[in-house]
Amino acid sequence: MDKRKLGILIELLLAIVGIYGILIASGLFSGSFTPVMFSYYTIITNIICVVYLIGKVIYKIKYPRKKKEFLGNFRGAVIICILITGLVFHFLLGKLFNMNASNDMFVRLGNIIVHYIIPYSVLLDYLIFDKKGYFKKWGPFTWVIVPLLYFAYALITGYFKLINYGGTHYPYWFIDVGQIGYAKVFMNAGIITVIFLGICYILYFFDNLMSKRKSR
């Protein structure tokens, strides 16, 4: 099996695993379906990744001879969006969330899928199978638009108390205005944005470097 076909197979499997993880996290398989789960950044970005992976597979099958990568520069946005899910969970939320709290093995598996497997698998998929050199210099600034839009969405829905996240109207403690106030919320958001903008440019320069090495 050549590298291209292997990539298609792995991306298809990842999409299936992602769908499975999303459905588990939503409570569908445990008989306690919770629609509010689809308001969490984690689930939204996992859905984006599933759609991206399915689109990528269809693109590769339909246009087998095209050299251009699916979505080009926008791939960076998908990678960064889901990396935020993995890294923020690990460093900011992991201590508050016990992965082994549930006695249900499938629930624990679902948490691992949406917080670890999909985030780092999407990055590995790019590193191993994607052609490099399609990212733009201005790209990193557009890659953080989705997280910033979610931040605005969380503040608006929280302010108007439109969604109940189990005792609070904000999805995560570090943007919970009711608990820490607007000043700390915007400070946290600013720090996270700067850190991930830096990661965006690391990804951009790595991609550019790999592209130049291959063209030699």
Phi and psi restraints in degrees (value plus and minus 20) as a CYANA .aco file:
   2 ASP   PHI     -96.0   -56.0
   2 ASP   PSI     150.1   190.1
   3 LYS   PHI     -82.0   -42.0
   3 LYS   PSI     -57.8   -17.8
   4 ARG   PHI     -85.3   -45.3
   4 ARG   PSI     -66.3   -26.3
   5 LYS   PHI     -86.4   -46.4
   5 LYS   PSI     -56.7   -16.7
   6 LEU   PHI     -83.8   -43.8
   6 LEU   PSI     -60.5   -20.5
   7 GLY   PHI     -81.1   -41.1
   7 GLY   PSI     -63.8   -23.8
   8 ILE   PHI     -80.7   -40.7
   8 ILE   PSI     -65.4   -25.4
   9 LEU   PHI     -82.4   -42.4
   9 LEU   PSI     -66.6   -26.6
  10 ILE   PHI     -86.2   -46.2
  10 ILE   PSI     -61.7   -21.7
  11 GLU   PHI     -84.3   -44.3
  11 GLU   PSI     -57.5   -17.5
  12 LEU   PHI     -85.9   -45.9
  12 LEU   PSI     -63.4   -23.4
  13 LEU   PHI     -83.3   -43.3
  13 LEU   PSI     -60.5   -20.5
  14 LEU   PHI     -83.0   -43.0
  14 LEU   PSI     -60.0   -20.0
  15 ALA   PHI     -82.0   -42.0
  15 ALA   PSI     -62.0   -22.0
  16 ILE   PHI     -85.4   -45.4
  16 ILE   PSI     -64.8   -24.8
  17 VAL   PHI     -81.3   -41.3
  17 VAL   PSI     -60.8   -20.8
  18 GLY   PHI     -82.2   -42.2
  18 GLY   PSI     -63.9   -23.9
  19 ILE   PHI     -81.3   -41.3
  19 ILE   PSI     -63.3   -23.3
  20 TYR   PHI     -80.5   -40.5
  20 TYR   PSI     -65.6   -25.6
  21 GLY   PHI     -82.9   -42.9
  21 GLY   PSI     -61.7   -21.7
  22 ILE   PHI     -82.7   -42.7
  22 ILE   PSI     -64.5   -24.5
  23 LEU   PHI     -86.7   -46.7
  23 LEU   PSI     -57.4   -17.4
  24 ILE   PHI     -84.7   -44.7
  24 ILE   PSI     -67.2   -27.2
  25 ALA   PHI     -81.7   -41.7
  25 ALA   PSI     -50.6   -10.6
  26 SER   PHI     -95.0   -55.0
  26 SER   PSI     -30.1     9.9
  27 GLY   PHI      65.4   105.4
  27 GLY   PSI     -12.1    27.9
  28 LEU   PHI     -81.2   -41.2
  28 LEU   PSI     -62.5   -22.5
  29 PHE   PHI     -98.3   -58.3
  29 PHE   PSI     -39.1     0.9
  30 SER   PHI    -115.1   -75.1
  30 SER   PSI     -17.6    22.4
  31 GLY   PHI      58.2    98.2
  31 GLY   PSI      -6.5    33.5
  32 SER   PHI    -149.4  -109.4
  32 SER   PSI      37.1    77.1
  33 PHE   PHI     -75.7   -35.7
  33 PHE   PSI     107.5   147.5
  34 THR   PHI    -143.2  -103.2
  34 THR   PSI      77.0   117.0
  35 PRO   PHI     -77.4   -37.4
  35 PRO   PSI     -48.7    -8.7
  36 VAL   PHI     -81.6   -41.6
  36 VAL   PSI     -41.3    -1.3
  37 MET   PHI     -79.3   -39.3
  37 MET   PSI     -47.9    -7.9
  38 PHE   PHI     -98.0   -58.0
  38 PHE   PSI     -17.7    22.3
  39 SER   PHI    -118.7   -78.7
  39 SER   PSI     -25.1    14.9
  40 TYR   PHI    -102.2   -62.2
  40 TYR   PSI     123.5   163.5
  41 TYR   PHI     -77.0   -37.0
  41 TYR   PSI     -59.1   -19.1
  42 THR   PHI     -75.0   -35.0
  42 THR   PSI     -70.6   -30.6
  43 ILE   PHI     -90.6   -50.6
  43 ILE   PSI     -60.9   -20.9
  44 ILE   PHI     -79.5   -39.5
  44 ILE   PSI     -65.7   -25.7
  45 THR   PHI     -91.9   -51.9
  45 THR   PSI     -50.5   -10.5
  46 ASN   PHI     -87.4   -47.4
  46 ASN   PSI     -57.7   -17.7
  47 ILE   PHI     -83.8   -43.8
  47 ILE   PSI     -63.0   -23.0
  48 ILE   PHI     -77.2   -37.2
  48 ILE   PSI     -63.4   -23.4
  49 CYS   PHI     -86.0   -46.0
  49 CYS   PSI     -61.1   -21.1
  50 VAL   PHI     -81.8   -41.8
  50 VAL   PSI     -66.7   -26.7
  51 VAL   PHI     -81.4   -41.4
  51 VAL   PSI     -62.9   -22.9
  52 TYR   PHI     -80.7   -40.7
  52 TYR   PSI     -67.1   -27.1
  53 LEU   PHI     -85.0   -45.0
  53 LEU   PSI     -61.8   -21.8
  54 ILE   PHI     -85.1   -45.1
  54 ILE   PSI     -63.7   -23.7
  55 GLY   PHI     -81.0   -41.0
  55 GLY   PSI     -58.9   -18.9
  56 LYS   PHI     -84.6   -44.6
  56 LYS   PSI     -62.9   -22.9
  57 VAL   PHI     -83.8   -43.8
  57 VAL   PSI     -66.5   -26.5
  58 ILE   PHI     -80.7   -40.7
  58 ILE   PSI     -63.3   -23.3
  59 TYR   PHI     -80.2   -40.2
  59 TYR   PSI     -65.6   -25.6
  60 LYS   PHI     -86.3   -46.3
  60 LYS   PSI     -56.8   -16.8
  61 ILE   PHI     -93.7   -53.7
  61 ILE   PSI     -61.5   -21.5
  62 LYS   PHI     -94.2   -54.2
  62 LYS   PSI     -55.0   -15.0
  63 TYR   PHI    -143.8  -103.8
  63 TYR   PSI      49.6    89.6
  64 PRO   PHI     -84.6   -44.6
  64 PRO   PSI     -42.2    -2.2
  65 ARG   PHI    -122.6   -82.6
  65 ARG   PSI     -21.6    18.4
  66 LYS   PHI     -92.9   -52.9
  66 LYS   PSI     114.4   154.4
  67 LYS   PHI    -105.8   -65.8
  67 LYS   PSI     -47.4    -7.4
  68 LYS   PHI     -89.3   -49.3
  68 LYS   PSI     118.7   158.7
  69 GLU   PHI     -96.6   -56.6
  69 GLU   PSI     128.4   168.4
  70 PHE   PHI     -78.8   -38.8
  70 PHE   PSI     105.5   145.5
  71 LEU   PHI      50.3    90.3
  71 LEU   PSI     -26.9    13.1
  72 GLY   PHI      31.4    71.4
  72 GLY   PSI    -138.3   -98.3
  73 ASN   PHI     -83.5   -43.5
  73 ASN   PSI     -51.1   -11.1
  74 PHE   PHI     -86.5   -46.5
  74 PHE   PSI     -37.9     2.1
  75 ARG   PHI     -75.8   -35.8
  75 ARG   PSI     -55.8   -15.8
  76 GLY   PHI     -80.1   -40.1
  76 GLY   PSI     -58.0   -18.0
  77 ALA   PHI     -83.5   -43.5
  77 ALA   PSI     -62.7   -22.7
  78 VAL   PHI     -83.3   -43.3
  78 VAL   PSI     -65.8   -25.8
  79 ILE   PHI     -82.0   -42.0
  79 ILE   PSI     -66.4   -26.4
  80 ILE   PHI     -87.8   -47.8
  80 ILE   PSI     -61.6   -21.6
  81 CYS   PHI     -76.0   -36.0
  81 CYS   PSI     -66.0   -26.0
  82 ILE   PHI     -98.8   -58.8
  82 ILE   PSI     -47.6    -7.6
  83 LEU   PHI     -86.2   -46.2
  83 LEU   PSI     -56.3   -16.3
  84 ILE   PHI     -78.9   -38.9
  84 ILE   PSI     -61.8   -21.8
  85 THR   PHI     -77.1   -37.1
  85 THR   PSI     -70.6   -30.6
  86 GLY   PHI     -87.5   -47.5
  86 GLY   PSI     -67.2   -27.2
  87 LEU   PHI     -93.8   -53.8
  87 LEU   PSI     -62.1   -22.1
  88 VAL   PHI     -84.1   -44.1
  88 VAL   PSI     -60.5   -20.5
  89 PHE   PHI     -81.5   -41.5
  89 PHE   PSI     -66.1   -26.1
  90 HIS   PHI     -84.9   -44.9
  90 HIS   PSI     -64.1   -24.1
  91 PHE   PHI    -113.9   -73.9
  91 PHE   PSI     -46.4    -6.4
  92 LEU   PHI    -132.3   -92.3
  92 LEU   PSI     -46.1    -6.1
  93 LEU   PHI    -135.7   -95.7
  93 LEU   PSI     -42.2    -2.2
  94 GLY   PHI     -75.5   -35.5
  94 GLY   PSI     -59.7   -19.7
  95 LYS   PHI     -89.0   -49.0
  95 LYS   PSI     -44.4    -4.4
  96 LEU   PHI    -111.2   -71.2
  96 LEU   PSI     -31.2     8.8
  97 PHE   PHI    -141.6  -101.6
  97 PHE   PSI      93.2   133.2
  98 ASN   PHI    -106.0   -66.0
  98 ASN   PSI      89.1   129.1
  99 MET   PHI     -83.1   -43.1
  99 MET   PSI     -42.5    -2.5
 100 ASN   PHI    -121.7   -81.7
 100 ASN   PSI      -8.0    32.0
 101 ALA   PHI     -82.1   -42.1
 101 ALA   PSI     -54.6   -14.6
 102 SER   PHI    -106.5   -66.5
 102 SER   PSI     122.3   162.3
 103 ASN   PHI    -101.0   -61.0
 103 ASN   PSI     -29.5    10.5
 104 ASP   PHI    -103.7   -63.7
 104 ASP   PSI      96.2   136.2
 105 MET   PHI     -80.6   -40.6
 105 MET   PSI     -55.8   -15.8
 106 PHE   PHI     -90.6   -50.6
 106 PHE   PSI     -53.8   -13.8
 107 VAL   PHI     -85.6   -45.6
 107 VAL   PSI     -63.8   -23.8
 108 ARG   PHI     -82.6   -42.6
 108 ARG   PSI     -60.4   -20.4
 109 LEU   PHI     -83.4   -43.4
 109 LEU   PSI     -61.4   -21.4
 110 GLY   PHI     -80.0   -40.0
 110 GLY   PSI     -62.2   -22.2
 111 ASN   PHI     -83.0   -43.0
 111 ASN   PSI     -61.4   -21.4
 112 ILE   PHI     -85.5   -45.5
 112 ILE   PSI     -59.6   -19.6
 113 ILE   PHI     -81.9   -41.9
 113 ILE   PSI     -72.8   -32.8
 114 VAL   PHI     -95.6   -55.6
 114 VAL   PSI     -44.6    -4.6
 115 HIS   PHI    -118.8   -78.8
 115 HIS   PSI     -41.6    -1.6
 116 TYR   PHI    -149.0  -109.0
 116 TYR   PSI     -74.7   -34.7
 117 ILE   PHI     -82.1   -42.1
 117 ILE   PSI     -72.2   -32.2
 118 ILE   PHI     -86.2   -46.2
 118 ILE   PSI     -68.2   -28.2
 119 PRO   PHI     -73.8   -33.8
 119 PRO   PSI     -69.2   -29.2
 120 TYR   PHI    -104.2   -64.2
 120 TYR   PSI     -43.1    -3.1
 121 SER   PHI     -90.6   -50.6
 121 SER   PSI     -57.6   -17.6
 122 VAL   PHI     -84.2   -44.2
 122 VAL   PSI     -59.7   -19.7
 123 LEU   PHI     -84.6   -44.6
 123 LEU   PSI     -65.6   -25.6
 124 LEU   PHI     -83.9   -43.9
 124 LEU   PSI     -57.8   -17.8
 125 ASP   PHI     -78.7   -38.7
 125 ASP   PSI     -63.6   -23.6
 126 TYR   PHI     -83.9   -43.9
 126 TYR   PSI     -66.2   -26.2
 127 LEU   PHI     -83.1   -43.1
 127 LEU   PSI     -58.5   -18.5
 128 ILE   PHI    -109.4   -69.4
 128 ILE   PSI     -62.3   -22.3
 129 PHE   PHI    -128.7   -88.7
 129 PHE   PSI     -41.0    -1.0
 130 ASP   PHI    -103.8   -63.8
 130 ASP   PSI     124.7   164.7
 131 LYS   PHI     -94.0   -54.0
 131 LYS   PSI     123.0   163.0
 132 LYS   PHI    -120.0   -80.0
 132 LYS   PSI     141.7   181.7
 133 GLY   PHI      85.1   125.1
 133 GLY   PSI     -10.3    29.7
 134 TYR   PHI    -122.9   -82.9
 134 TYR   PSI     -23.0    17.0
 135 PHE   PHI    -100.6   -60.6
 135 PHE   PSI     122.0   162.0
 136 LYS   PHI    -117.3   -77.3
 136 LYS   PSI     136.6   176.6
 137 LYS   PHI     -79.7   -39.7
 137 LYS   PSI     -57.6   -17.6
 138 TRP   PHI    -104.5   -64.5
 138 TRP   PSI     -25.6    14.4
 139 GLY   PHI     -72.7   -32.7
 139 GLY   PSI     -68.9   -28.9
 140 PRO   PHI     -73.5   -33.5
 140 PRO   PSI     -52.3   -12.3
 141 PHE   PHI     -89.4   -49.4
 141 PHE   PSI     -47.7    -7.7
 142 THR   PHI    -104.1   -64.1
 142 THR   PSI     -43.4    -3.4
 143 TRP   PHI     -89.1   -49.1
 143 TRP   PSI     -43.7    -3.7
 144 VAL   PHI    -114.2   -74.2
 144 VAL   PSI     -15.2    24.8
 145 ILE   PHI     -84.9   -44.9
 145 ILE   PSI     -63.3   -23.3
 146 VAL   PHI     -81.2   -41.2
 146 VAL   PSI     -68.5   -28.5
 147 PRO   PHI     -80.1   -40.1
 147 PRO   PSI     -57.1   -17.1
 148 LEU   PHI     -88.8   -48.8
 148 LEU   PSI     -57.0   -17.0
 149 LEU   PHI     -84.7   -44.7
 149 LEU   PSI     -59.2   -19.2
 150 TYR   PHI     -85.1   -45.1
 150 TYR   PSI     -59.4   -19.4
 151 PHE   PHI     -78.8   -38.8
 151 PHE   PSI     -65.5   -25.5
 152 ALA   PHI     -82.9   -42.9
 152 ALA   PSI     -62.3   -22.3
 153 TYR   PHI     -80.6   -40.6
 153 TYR   PSI     -63.4   -23.4
 154 ALA   PHI     -85.3   -45.3
 154 ALA   PSI     -59.9   -19.9
 155 LEU   PHI     -87.4   -47.4
 155 LEU   PSI     -62.2   -22.2
 156 ILE   PHI     -86.9   -46.9
 156 ILE   PSI     -68.9   -28.9
 157 THR   PHI     -86.1   -46.1
 157 THR   PSI     -52.5   -12.5
 158 GLY   PHI     -90.3   -50.3
 158 GLY   PSI     -62.5   -22.5
 159 TYR   PHI     -80.7   -40.7
 159 TYR   PSI     -62.8   -22.8
 160 PHE   PHI    -109.3   -69.3
 160 PHE   PSI     -17.6    22.4
 161 LYS   PHI      34.9    74.9
 161 LYS   PSI      27.5    67.5
 162 LEU   PHI    -103.6   -63.6
 162 LEU   PSI     -44.9    -4.9
 163 ILE   PHI    -150.2  -110.2
 163 ILE   PSI     117.2   157.2
 164 ASN   PHI    -125.6   -85.6
 164 ASN   PSI      95.9   135.9
 165 TYR   PHI    -121.1   -81.1
 165 TYR   PSI      27.5    67.5
 166 GLY   PHI      52.6    92.6
 166 GLY   PSI      38.1    78.1
 167 GLY   PHI      82.2   122.2
 167 GLY   PSI     -29.6    10.4
 168 THR   PHI    -159.7  -119.7
 168 THR   PSI     140.0   180.0
 169 HIS   PHI    -125.0   -85.0
 169 HIS   PSI      -8.9    31.1
 170 TYR   PHI    -141.3  -101.3
 170 TYR   PSI     119.5   159.5
 171 PRO   PHI     -91.3   -51.3
 171 PRO   PSI     -48.1    -8.1
 172 TYR   PHI    -155.9  -115.9
 172 TYR   PSI     127.0   167.0
 173 TRP   PHI     -80.6   -40.6
 173 TRP   PSI     -55.1   -15.1
 174 PHE   PHI     -98.0   -58.0
 174 PHE   PSI     -24.1    15.9
 175 ILE   PHI    -147.1  -107.1
 175 ILE   PSI       4.3    44.3
 176 ASP   PHI    -108.5   -68.5
 176 ASP   PSI      77.3   117.3
 177 VAL   PHI     -79.4   -39.4
 177 VAL   PSI     -56.8   -16.8
 178 GLY   PHI     -82.9   -42.9
 178 GLY   PSI     -51.0   -11.0
 179 GLN   PHI    -113.7   -73.7
 179 GLN   PSI     -61.8   -21.8
 180 ILE   PHI    -138.3   -98.3
 180 ILE   PSI     -27.1    12.9
 181 GLY   PHI      65.5   105.5
 181 GLY   PSI     142.4   182.4
 182 TYR   PHI     -85.0   -45.0
 182 TYR   PSI     -58.4   -18.4
 183 ALA   PHI     -78.9   -38.9
 183 ALA   PSI     -69.2   -29.2
 184 LYS   PHI     -90.3   -50.3
 184 LYS   PSI     -54.3   -14.3
 185 VAL   PHI     -81.7   -41.7
 185 VAL   PSI     -68.3   -28.3
 186 PHE   PHI     -89.5   -49.5
 186 PHE   PSI     -52.2   -12.2
 187 MET   PHI     -85.7   -45.7
 187 MET   PSI     -65.9   -25.9
 188 ASN   PHI     -80.4   -40.4
 188 ASN   PSI     -65.4   -25.4
 189 ALA   PHI     -82.8   -42.8
 189 ALA   PSI     -59.5   -19.5
 190 GLY   PHI     -85.0   -45.0
 190 GLY   PSI     -64.5   -24.5
 191 ILE   PHI     -82.6   -42.6
 191 ILE   PSI     -66.9   -26.9
 192 ILE   PHI     -81.7   -41.7
 192 ILE   PSI     -61.6   -21.6
 193 THR   PHI     -82.8   -42.8
 193 THR   PSI     -65.4   -25.4
 194 VAL   PHI     -82.8   -42.8
 194 VAL   PSI     -63.7   -23.7
 195 ILE   PHI     -80.8   -40.8
 195 ILE   PSI     -66.6   -26.6
 196 PHE   PHI     -95.7   -55.7
 196 PHE   PSI     -45.6    -5.6
 197 LEU   PHI     -85.8   -45.8
 197 LEU   PSI     -57.2   -17.2
 198 GLY   PHI     -83.5   -43.5
 198 GLY   PSI     -62.3   -22.3
 199 ILE   PHI     -83.8   -43.8
 199 ILE   PSI     -57.0   -17.0
 200 CYS   PHI     -77.7   -37.7
 200 CYS   PSI     -65.8   -25.8
 201 TYR   PHI     -93.9   -53.9
 201 TYR   PSI     -48.8    -8.8
 202 ILE   PHI     -82.2   -42.2
 202 ILE   PSI     -64.3   -24.3
 203 LEU   PHI     -82.9   -42.9
 203 LEU   PSI     -62.6   -22.6
 204 TYR   PHI     -82.1   -42.1
 204 TYR   PSI     -68.4   -28.4
 205 PHE   PHI     -87.8   -47.8
 205 PHE   PSI     -56.0   -16.0
 206 PHE   PHI     -82.3   -42.3
 206 PHE   PSI     -66.9   -26.9
 207 ASP   PHI     -80.2   -40.2
 207 ASP   PSI     -63.5   -23.5
 208 ASN   PHI     -84.3   -44.3
 208 ASN   PSI     -61.5   -21.5
 209 LEU   PHI     -83.9   -43.9
 209 LEU   PSI     -66.8   -26.8
 210 MET   PHI     -83.4   -43.4
 210 MET   PSI     -55.8   -15.8
 211 SER   PHI     -86.3   -46.3
 211 SER   PSI     -62.4   -22.4
 212 LYS   PHI     -87.3   -47.3
 212 LYS   PSI     -58.2   -18.2
 213 ARG   PHI     -84.1   -44.1
 213 ARG   PSI     -59.4   -19.4
 214 LYS   PHI     -91.3   -51.3
 214 LYS   PSI     -49.6    -9.6
 215 SER   PHI    -100.0   -60.0
 215 SER   PSI     -29.5    10.5
